[in-house]
Amino acid sequence: MSALRIGVIGIPGKWSTEVLADSLEARTGFRLVVDMEDVCAELTSGKLVANGVNLCELDGLIVKKISQQYSPATLDRIELLRLAEQAGVRVFSRTETIIRMIDRLGCTMTLRNGGIPMPETVVTESRNQAVRTIREFGAAVLKPLYSTKARGMELVDGSLDEATLFSIIDRFRASNPMMYIQKKINLPGQDLGMVFLGGEYVGTYARVNQGEAWNTTIQSGGRYASHTPPQSTIDLATRAQALFGMDFTTVDLADTDDGPIVFEVSAFGGFRGVQEGMGMDASAMYADYVLKELSQCTTH
């Protein structure tokens, strides 16, 4: 049994957080789940303390979930982990990488600049431009810059009258002054989660639409299923995730009539889809990967 002390940054009681902590405990005998709400950064002493434990004295930290919902404050939580990195603690994945991915716009810009095909997207603060864009797209999805699992997203029909469109835009803009507007893509009843560990392709699961919802998320009634994509789609997802260098991630992607397109690369990746759609234990795979990485560091 390894003597390494590895903590899990996550949400206590949440399935993915707990199973990852369980997998680490089974391999090391050490178990620590850290809620970032409990963390205190003592900058003068260089300590990062949670419930009496100095995280800067651990061998590693795995960031499974940084908060229940994303917001600009989420970035502040990640910044605190830089104190542990400075002390020599390996954080999975690196804080600078996660920071680039929490903000949807940051993730999108990286993908676009990397030549990754995505849905047509317009980002603007102008309400007039927003309405023109929705008209041109025919149907558009308004997406908050900080959200997960389609929370806060809204499908808008471009044929609505102008007064109604402005009303929708003004309501969305009140909470999202920088508006992220994406053309609605006609999906073939499913989209894909393509899983990578240490930059290596692990497999793919599908999120299959089960009802009348416009998206395929599990929160909207979708279900996970197994899926075997063509090599060209795997190659695209591999290129997309390589732009970020995550230790564990999922590339959200869909096959369309015009070829595969990428929606985003996840800052954390989903364990449930790996289990239910692929029949694999993501927590065990991730724990083994982390132990291997840390062991290699101690032998060099």
C-alpha positions as CSV (number, residue, x, y, z in Angstrom):
1,M,0.0,0.0,0.0
2,S,1.3,3.4,-1.0
3,A,2.2,5.9,1.8
4,L,1.3,8.9,-0.4
5,R,-1.2,11.4,1.1
6,I,-3.6,12.6,-1.6
7,G,-6.6,14.8,-1.0
8,V,-9.7,15.2,-3.1
9,I,-11.1,18.7,-3.7
10,G,-14.8,18.1,-4.2
11,I,-18.3,18.2,-2.7
12,P,-18.6,16.0,0.4
13,G,-21.4,13.5,0.0
14,K,-21.5,13.7,-3.8
15,W,-21.0,10.4,-5.6
16,S,-18.1,11.2,-7.8
17,T,-16.2,12.9,-5.0
18,E,-16.7,10.1,-2.6
19,V,-15.9,7.2,-5.0
20,L,-12.6,8.9,-5.9
21,A,-11.7,9.3,-2.3
22,D,-12.6,5.7,-1.7
23,S,-10.4,4.5,-4.6
24,L,-7.5,6.5,-3.2
25,E,-8.0,5.2,0.4
26,A,-8.0,1.6,-0.9
27,R,-4.6,2.2,-2.5
28,T,-3.0,4.5,0.1
29,G,-4.8,4.1,3.4
30,F,-5.3,7.9,3.4
31,R,-8.6,9.6,2.9
32,L,-9.3,13.3,2.7
33,V,-12.2,15.1,1.0
34,V,-11.8,18.9,1.0
35,D,-14.7,21.4,0.4
36,M,-13.1,24.6,-0.8
37,E,-15.6,26.5,1.3
38,D,-13.6,25.3,4.3
39,V,-10.2,26.3,3.0
40,C,-8.2,29.2,4.4
41,A,-5.1,30.6,2.6
42,E,-2.6,32.0,5.1
43,L,-0.4,33.9,2.6
44,T,2.3,35.1,5.1
45,S,3.0,31.6,6.4
46,G,2.3,29.9,3.1
47,K,-0.3,27.5,4.5
48,L,-3.5,26.3,2.9
49,V,-5.5,24.9,5.7
50,A,-8.8,23.0,5.7
51,N,-10.2,21.6,8.9
52,G,-6.8,21.5,10.6
53,V,-5.0,20.0,7.7
54,N,-2.3,21.9,5.8
55,L,-2.9,21.0,2.2
56,C,0.6,22.2,1.4
57,E,2.0,19.2,3.2
58,L,0.2,16.6,1.1
59,D,1.7,14.8,-1.8
60,G,-1.1,15.5,-4.2
61,L,-4.5,17.1,-4.7
62,I,-7.1,16.0,-7.2
63,V,-9.7,18.6,-8.2
64,K,-12.9,16.7,-8.8
65,K,-15.3,19.5,-8.3
66,I,-14.5,23.1,-7.3
67,S,-18.0,24.2,-6.5
68,Q,-21.6,23.1,-7.0
69,Q,-22.2,25.8,-9.6
70,Y,-19.7,27.8,-11.6
71,S,-19.3,31.5,-11.2
72,P,-16.5,34.1,-11.3
73,A,-16.0,33.2,-7.6
74,T,-15.0,29.7,-8.7
75,L,-11.9,31.2,-10.2
76,D,-10.9,32.6,-6.8
77,R,-11.2,29.1,-5.3
78,I,-8.8,27.7,-7.9
79,E,-6.4,30.6,-7.3
80,L,-6.0,29.5,-3.7
81,L,-4.7,26.1,-4.9
82,R,-1.7,27.8,-6.4
83,L,-0.4,28.1,-2.9
84,A,-0.2,24.3,-2.7
85,E,1.4,24.1,-6.1
86,Q,4.0,26.6,-5.0
87,A,4.8,24.4,-2.0
88,G,5.5,21.5,-4.4
89,V,2.1,19.7,-4.2
90,R,1.1,18.2,-7.5
91,V,-2.4,19.3,-8.4
92,F,-4.4,17.3,-10.8
93,S,-5.1,19.1,-13.2
94,R,-2.8,22.1,-13.0
95,T,-4.5,25.2,-11.7
96,E,-3.6,27.4,-14.6
97,T,-5.2,24.8,-16.9
98,I,-8.5,24.7,-15.0
99,I,-8.7,28.5,-14.8
100,R,-8.6,28.6,-18.6
101,M,-11.6,26.2,-18.8
102,I,-14.0,27.3,-16.1
103,D,-15.0,30.4,-18.1
104,R,-16.8,29.2,-21.2
105,L,-15.4,32.0,-23.3
106,G,-11.8,31.1,-22.3
107,C,-12.4,27.5,-23.3
108,T,-14.0,28.6,-26.6
109,M,-11.2,31.0,-27.5
110,T,-8.6,28.3,-27.0
111,L,-10.5,25.8,-29.1
112,R,-11.1,28.4,-31.9
113,N,-7.5,29.5,-31.9
114,G,-6.5,25.8,-32.1
115,G,-8.6,25.3,-35.3
116,I,-11.2,23.1,-33.7
117,P,-14.6,23.1,-35.5
118,M,-17.3,24.4,-33.3
119,P,-20.9,25.6,-33.7
120,E,-21.2,29.2,-35.1
121,T,-20.8,31.5,-32.1
122,V,-21.2,35.2,-31.4
123,V,-20.1,36.9,-28.2
124,T,-21.3,40.4,-27.6
125,E,-22.6,42.9,-25.0
126,S,-24.8,44.6,-27.6
127,R,-28.5,43.8,-27.3
128,N,-29.0,44.9,-30.9
129,Q,-26.3,42.6,-32.2
130,A,-27.7,39.8,-30.1
131,V,-31.1,40.1,-31.7
132,R,-29.6,40.3,-35.2
133,T,-27.5,37.2,-34.4
134,I,-30.5,35.2,-33.3
135,R,-32.4,36.2,-36.4
136,E,-29.5,35.2,-38.6
137,F,-29.0,31.8,-36.8
138,G,-32.7,31.0,-37.1
139,A,-32.5,29.3,-33.7
140,A,-29.9,30.0,-31.1
141,V,-28.8,28.9,-27.6
142,L,-27.9,31.5,-25.0
143,K,-25.2,30.2,-22.8
144,P,-24.0,31.6,-19.5
145,L,-20.2,31.9,-19.3
146,Y,-20.2,30.0,-16.1
147,S,-22.4,27.0,-16.0
148,T,-22.4,23.2,-16.2
149,K,-24.9,20.6,-17.5
150,A,-26.8,23.1,-19.6
151,R,-27.9,25.1,-16.4
152,G,-29.1,28.6,-17.4
153,M,-29.0,27.9,-21.1
154,E,-32.0,29.0,-23.2
155,L,-33.1,28.0,-26.6
156,V,-34.5,31.0,-28.6
157,D,-36.5,30.9,-31.8
158,G,-35.3,33.5,-34.3
159,S,-38.7,33.9,-35.8
160,L,-40.2,35.5,-32.7
161,D,-41.3,39.2,-33.0
162,E,-38.7,41.8,-32.3
163,A,-40.3,43.0,-29.0
164,T,-40.2,39.4,-27.7
165,L,-36.6,38.9,-28.7
166,F,-35.5,42.1,-27.0
167,S,-37.4,41.0,-23.9
168,I,-35.6,37.6,-23.9
169,I,-32.2,39.3,-24.5
170,D,-32.7,41.9,-21.8
171,R,-33.7,39.2,-19.2
172,F,-30.6,37.1,-20.1
173,R,-28.3,40.1,-20.3
174,A,-29.2,41.2,-16.8
175,S,-27.3,38.2,-15.4
176,N,-25.0,37.7,-18.4
177,P,-23.7,41.1,-19.7
178,M,-21.3,39.4,-22.0
179,M,-23.7,37.3,-24.0
180,Y,-22.5,34.0,-25.5
181,I,-24.8,33.1,-28.4
182,Q,-24.4,29.8,-30.3
183,K,-26.3,28.6,-33.3
184,K,-28.5,25.6,-32.5
185,I,-27.2,22.5,-34.0
186,N,-29.6,19.7,-35.2
187,L,-28.2,16.8,-33.3
188,P,-28.9,13.1,-34.3
189,G,-30.6,12.5,-31.0
190,Q,-27.4,12.3,-29.1
191,D,-24.1,13.9,-28.4
192,L,-20.8,12.4,-27.2
193,G,-18.5,12.5,-24.2
194,M,-15.0,11.4,-25.2
195,V,-12.8,10.6,-22.2
196,F,-9.1,11.2,-21.9
197,L,-6.7,10.3,-19.1
198,G,-3.2,11.8,-19.2
199,G,-3.9,12.9,-22.8
200,E,-4.6,9.3,-23.8
201,Y,-8.0,8.3,-25.3
202,V,-10.0,6.0,-23.0
203,G,-13.3,5.7,-24.7
204,T,-16.6,7.3,-25.5
205,Y,-20.1,7.4,-24.1
206,A,-23.2,8.9,-25.7
207,R,-25.9,11.1,-24.1
208,V,-29.1,10.1,-25.7
209,N,-32.2,12.3,-25.8
210,Q,-35.2,10.6,-24.3
211,G,-37.9,13.2,-24.5
212,E,-38.9,16.6,-25.9
213,A,-36.0,18.5,-24.4
214,W,-33.7,20.3,-26.9
215,N,-30.6,19.2,-25.2
216,T,-29.3,15.7,-24.2
217,T,-28.2,16.3,-20.6
218,I,-29.1,13.8,-17.9
219,Q,-30.9,16.7,-16.1
220,S,-33.2,17.0,-19.1
221,G,-34.0,13.3,-19.2
222,G,-31.2,12.0,-21.3
223,R,-29.5,8.7,-20.7
224,Y,-26.0,7.3,-21.1
225,A,-25.2,4.7,-23.7
226,S,-22.1,3.0,-25.2
227,H,-20.8,4.4,-28.4
228,T,-17.9,3.6,-30.8
229,P,-16.9,6.7,-32.9
230,P,-14.9,6.6,-36.1
231,Q,-11.2,7.3,-35.8
232,S,-11.6,10.7,-37.4
233,T,-13.8,11.8,-34.5
234,I,-11.3,10.4,-32.0
235,D,-8.6,12.3,-33.7
236,L,-10.5,15.6,-33.5
237,A,-11.2,15.1,-29.8
238,T,-7.6,14.2,-29.2
239,R,-6.5,17.5,-30.8
240,A,-9.1,19.5,-28.8
241,Q,-8.1,18.1,-25.4
242,A,-4.4,18.5,-26.2
243,L,-4.8,22.2,-26.2
244,F,-5.4,22.2,-22.5
245,G,-3.2,19.4,-21.0
246,M,-5.7,18.1,-18.5
247,D,-5.0,15.0,-16.5
248,F,-8.6,13.8,-16.7
249,T,-11.2,15.4,-19.0
250,T,-14.1,14.8,-21.3
251,V,-14.5,16.4,-24.7
252,D,-18.2,17.2,-25.5
253,L,-18.7,16.6,-29.2
254,A,-21.4,15.8,-31.7
255,D,-21.5,14.2,-35.2
256,T,-23.4,16.4,-37.6
257,D,-24.1,16.3,-41.4
258,D,-21.1,18.5,-41.8
259,G,-18.8,16.4,-39.7
260,P,-18.0,16.3,-36.0
261,I,-18.0,19.5,-34.0
262,V,-16.8,20.2,-30.4
263,F,-18.9,22.0,-27.9
264,E,-16.4,22.2,-25.0
265,V,-13.6,20.4,-23.1
266,S,-14.6,19.7,-19.5
267,A,-12.5,21.1,-16.6
268,F,-13.2,18.0,-14.6
269,G,-14.8,15.3,-16.6
270,G,-17.8,13.1,-15.7
271,F,-17.5,9.8,-13.8
272,R,-21.1,8.8,-14.2
273,G,-21.0,8.7,-18.0
274,V,-17.9,6.5,-17.9
275,Q,-19.6,4.1,-15.5
276,E,-23.0,3.9,-17.1
277,G,-22.1,4.5,-20.7
278,M,-18.7,2.7,-20.9
279,G,-19.0,0.2,-18.0
280,M,-15.6,1.4,-16.6
281,D,-14.6,2.7,-13.2
282,A,-13.2,6.2,-13.7
283,S,-12.3,6.7,-10.1
284,A,-10.1,3.6,-10.1
285,M,-8.4,4.6,-13.4
286,Y,-7.8,8.1,-12.2
287,A,-6.5,7.0,-8.8
288,D,-4.0,4.6,-10.5
289,Y,-2.9,7.3,-12.9
290,V,-2.3,9.8,-10.1
291,L,-0.3,7.3,-8.0
292,K,1.8,6.4,-11.1
293,E,2.5,10.1,-11.8
294,L,3.5,10.8,-8.2
295,S,5.6,7.7,-8.0
296,Q,7.5,8.8,-11.1
297,C,8.1,12.2,-9.5
298,T,9.6,10.7,-6.4
299,T,12.0,8.4,-8.4
300,H,13.5,11.3,-10.4
